[in-house]
Amino acid sequence: MIATLCVAYFPPVAFVIPLFRLLSGALEVSVFGVTATSPDLFNTPAGPGIPLSGLTMPLAIFVLTTFFARIPDTLEDAARVEGTTRLGALVRVIVPLSRPGIATAAVLTFLQVYTEFFFSLLMTNGDPQDWAPIVPVLRGLRVANASFAAAAALVALVPVVVLLALADDHVVAGLTEGYR
């Protein structure tokens, strides 16, 4: 758990040059005379997606670990005594009880990724015609027309508001339950 959380303490700027070289096809590795180049993921969803999943995973793991630790092992044992398998006990007992923790981790991860600017700007050109996340697109709109960019920023808030409205009860329960 400590090793996982240590990843969250590294500043993302520490990974800029190695990640850009790795994900833009600029890295060549030669092993035993065979040369391999890294894939070119610039302007693709995987470009910012790979570093973001590595940086948001520690938060999700921490939230889910503290939440799963609160679920008693006797519930799984009781399901096993009733004749279900380990997977059946997980699906029928543990996952329904852990919905607030899963919803909390999902919402926190979504908010962190949706509002992320650094890797989105690094791994895309910010052009809406190409694949670009919402934040670099809004940055480009701000330069073009300030009033249109303000309206676009309000429209960009709609998915966040809808997600929080749908998951409000689960998130509140997950945040309060995981830290008791």
Secondary structure, DSSP 8 states (H G I E B T S, - for coil): -HHHHHHHHS-GGGGHHHHHHHHBT--EEEETTEEEE--B-TTSTHHHHHHHHHHHHHHHHHHHHHHHHTS-HHHHHHHHHTT--HHHHIIIIIHHHTHHHHHHHHHHHHHHHHT--HHHHHHS---TTSS--HHHHHHHHHHH-HHHHHHHHHHHTHHHHHHHHHSHHHHHHHHHHTT-
